[in-house]
Amino acid sequence: MPKLLYMLRTSDCCDNVLLTQFDSILRNGLSTILNVNLSDTQWLQASLPVSNGGLGIRSARMLAPSAFLASAAFTRSLQQSILPDEIMTMYDGFILNAEARWLTLSNTDMPATEPDHIQKAWDRLVTKN
């Protein structure tokens, strides 16, 4: 799992089909352990954080945009200190893609109450819906 989380934080893989396959394998494994076929609603419930009434078995597809956007926000000041001003004025297409995917999942505005470099701030808005 640490390598998966590293990949989610460091690359824009929000639309990668392998995330869906990974979630399917995770769901099948949980179904096997529990000896019950999980419906889509039950899988959604199980994939919520424990604080939201789920089992904490997080869906990689749902977590990917939050992880990437928090990591991008956290490294923004470092990027600004390293990269020339001409490059910093360009907006990263990967961030735009992750933001669009995140907006689709959350149906809400970007996090404003907490610093945007905290993954939980992004993820909390996704898990509310």
Secondary structure by P-SEA (a helix, b strand, c coil): caaaaaaaacccccccaaaaaaaaaaaaaaaaaacccccaaaaaaaacccccccccccccccaaaaaaaaaaaaaaaaaaacccccccccccaaaaaaaaaaaaacccccccccccccaaaaaaaaacc
